[in-house]
Amino acid sequence: MIEFLNKKGPLIIKKKPVYTLDESLLSLSKEQLIYIITNVIPITEKFNINDKKENLVNKLKKKIVQRMKYVFKYKAPLARLLFLSFCTHSKKDVQNVIDKMVEGARNFNIPVEQIEDVIIDYVDFFVTTGMVFAFLPKGASELELCAPIELAKHYINVIKATEGEDEHGKYFPFVNYARLLASLYGACSVEQFMEIYNRDNKSAKITDKKIAIQFLKEATEIDMNFIYENGYISTFWVYAEHEKDYIIEARKNFLPYIPSKKELEKKLTQISYEDDNENCELIFKYLEKKKIDHNIIRFIIFNLQIRIQLEGNATNAIEYLINESDISFSDIDEINQLTPYVVELNNSMHLWTRHGNVPNQMINVSKKTAKSSKKDFLTEEAKENIEKQKMEMVKIDLPPDLKIPTEKECIKASKEFDLYWKRDEYEDPPDWFSEGDNYLRRISAFRGKFRTEIDKIPQSSQNKLYEQWIASVWHKNANRGGRFGNQKWDFHAFSIGQKLGNDLFACKDADGSVYVIFSHSLQINYDENLLTCVTLLIDMGGFYMTYGPVMGWKGIIPSDIDYLAYCTANQLYDNQGMSSVFQFNPWPLWGAFGISEMPPLMHKGKMVMSCVLETAFKDNKVPEFNKKWIMEKSKNGKLTRWSNNNDYLASTIIYYDEKLNKVVILGHNREDFENTINRFKDSLYLKNKPEICTMVMDTQVFSLFKRKNLLSQMESNF
């Protein structure tokens, strides 16, 4: 009978059966008690595992009895019948009930081939939560499963208390929806849960928020995969790692992904929303070939999912596999074989920091026009921030001597340029194509570090980027002859500004220089709010045209591209500038494609920046700080910190190491940061230049280059 229970399982009691709850709990070892406690008492309720066994028994008994009031409300009718069979303390009765369940599987809306698995799951639930106890006396060949007498009585009293209104099983989908939505969003608000749950469960609607919260608190004791706290249900991992606030802040620009009823119904038996992701199965099969234990593989994939859902970064996920998962890779080829699966997993998962949206779907939506797009993923506030940024960026004071070409001049220049690069001669490509393979081989060694970001770009688009880069390198010395061959084809970063005509724009680069550019690609980027652009500019005699793709971003500014170039090769950048850096190594620029759709991060109408200056006080003399600066000492007394605003994103912070005379100034509001430096300029050595970029670019640089995070380093001391 019930052969599915392992006689060596952790909760088998090798004693004669007893039939009261007290006796049953006391029959367990302390380790077995703790095992059940972790399945019954939520993590939000503290208990001392070092407490005496008697105290643990009393606490557990109270909780088990309490749960009897509502546990079957969230379980299918089949569970109630199965539990009642264990109350008879008769092996024959239990087997008869199971046989009838198997025979009548369709009556429970369960496929015949799944009914045994469902029964197994319920028996496991009863045993691991102290509702049924598994006895195996010495010499016995079969387990005896017994429900304590008190629990049977409590259950009957609950039924009587409902006065004939049988709610048992009515809210069966409730727990599954809570578990899935917590897994989908990382942290799901009660309001969001109610909206989706009520949409799909009209016969068991919950319209009162207080009742919904009460039910969610009960449900967390039925399913330990999620936790309710302060208006949100979170996955167990998010709660345990204190990541809820981070997730809520990171996703605030995104509308929630709303799954259909059909989509949820397919996942009701899953623990994680991503359990059916086909890329998880591909990774599982790959690791299985390495003779790794299946449970270890599942643990590895779980950690992969967590890292991706929290960070949306395939590079970090791959580094976890290499450095932390204890998988032994024989060579780089093995890693390269696994990488595409991880990249696809990253691009196909519902990200917590994007409010459950999927990167692949977000990219597809963004490529549609505003009129044809059936689905959006940005909040109204995020859209307003983009429009505000657009209005700021398009404000350009045109120099009086700026040449604005006529439409005829633009068309004429375009035809001449097309002839130069043989646009219409498909059988005779541009001359620089002959050097393409040699050029690409030179930079192939740099690609590995940025592989996961590059692989997000469609292959056809990658090819166009390669062609553009080859053309830039080929023209680097401006010695190819003719009007266009005797000029450098440099990369330029600029913001699209004032529209001057059809496909004609005034644009401004990081140092304030204004260009007039004729390009249909700029019109497309302008319409899609991709206002910061990078491309090759070709001088047409006072105005410019573009060659190749025009990469565009929503949430960064032109100086961010300079910062990216500096982080790629700082000495080359200082000596020769941004274009030379990307001619030397274009992969970081192309890797930045992954943040093209990221909206600007705004705070009180201003773009949130990452501003850093490493310097020192002159003569080790600390300047005077007025009352608005709050001073604190680090825990070890070695560092001093001054901050000028309680609003973190509007403040500037100064850290000082007296022993090393090291000063670090950090800020997220550029104006306040620069005012602070100006305020203390007479007390600071200003040899170093500040590093300034948007928070969007700062996150990308940290991801690509693993640069040190000074803020984290400094704050860890306080």
SULDATA-V544740 format. One record per pair of residues at least 24 apart in sequence whose ideal C-beta (glycine too) atoms are under 6 Angstrom apart, sorted by the first residue. I is the first residue (numbers start at 0). J is the second residue. If there is no record, write none. Layout:
# SULDATA-V544740
<<I;J> <I;J>>
This chain:
# SULDATA-V544740
<<0;90> <0;94> <0;141> <3;119> <4;142> <6;135> <9;34> <10;126> <11;133> <11;135> <12;134> <13;135> <15;136> <16;134> <16;143> <16;145> <18;145> <18;148> <19;147> <19;148> <20;60> <20;147> <20;149> <23;132> <23;147> <24;56> <35;129> <38;127> <38;128> <39;128> <41;219> <41;220> <63;129> <64;153> <66;220> <67;150> <67;153> <67;154> <68;157> <69;217> <71;167> <72;166> <72;170> <73;170> <73;173> <73;174> <73;221> <75;168> <75;171> <76;168> <77;107> <78;121> <79;167> <81;121> <85;131> <85;144> <85;146> <86;146> <86;151> <88;145> <169;203> <170;203> <172;200> <174;218> <174;221> <174;222> <175;267> <177;218> <177;225> <177;232> <178;222> <178;224> <178;225> <179;266> <179;272> <181;225> <181;232> <181;233> <181;234> <182;234> <182;271> <182;272> <183;272> <183;349> <183;355> <184;355> <185;237> <185;246> <185;351> <186;231> <186;233> <186;237> <186;243> <186;246> <186;247> <187;232> <188;231> <189;230> <199;260> <224;270> <236;305> <246;351> <249;352> <250;352> <250;354> <252;378> <252;381> <252;598> <253;353> <253;354> <253;356> <253;376> <254;376> <254;378> <255;354> <255;355> <256;355> <256;356> <273;304> <273;348> <278;340> <278;343> <278;344> <278;347> <281;340> <282;340> <285;337> <299;324> <307;345> <307;348> <308;350> <308;351> <309;351> <311;350> <311;352> <312;702> <313;341> <313;342> <313;345> <313;451> <314;451> <316;341> <317;341> <342;451> <342;454> <365;596> <381;598> <384;599> <384;601> <385;528> <385;553> <385;598> <388;599> <389;528> <389;530> <392;494> <392;530> <393;496> <393;497> <395;496> <395;497> <395;505> <395;507> <397;505> <398;513> <402;541> <402;542> <403;499> <403;515> <404;542> <409;517> <412;539> <416;544> <419;483> <431;469> <431;470> <431;473> <435;469> <438;469> <438;472> <445;584> <445;586> <446;586> <449;586> <449;590> <452;590> <452;593> <453;589> <455;593> <456;592> <463;548> <464;548> <464;589> <467;547> <467;548> <468;585> <471;535> <471;582> <472;582> <486;538> <488;535> <489;578> <490;533> <490;578> <490;581> <491;536> <492;533> <492;557> <492;560> <493;557> <494;530> <494;531> <494;557> <495;521> <495;525> <495;530> <508;557> <509;557> <509;558> <509;561> <514;543> <515;542> <516;543> <517;544> <518;545> <520;549> <524;549> <524;551> <528;553> <529;553> <531;555> <531;556> <531;557> <533;560> <552;595> <553;598> <554;597> <554;598> <554;599> <554;695> <555;693> <555;695> <555;696> <559;692> <559;693> <559;696> <562;692> <563;587> <566;700> <566;704> <587;703> <590;703> <591;699> <594;695> <594;699> <597;695> <600;694> <600;695> <602;648> <606;693> <607;648> <607;667> <607;694> <608;667> <608;669> <608;693> <609;692> <609;694> <609;697> <610;666> <610;669> <610;672> <610;691> <611;665> <611;690> <611;709> <612;664> <612;689> <613;663> <613;687> <614;662> <614;683> <614;684> <614;687> <615;660> <615;662> <615;684> <616;662> <616;682> <617;682> <619;660> <622;679> <622;682> <633;716> <633;717> <638;716> <651;675> <654;713> <663;709> <665;710>>
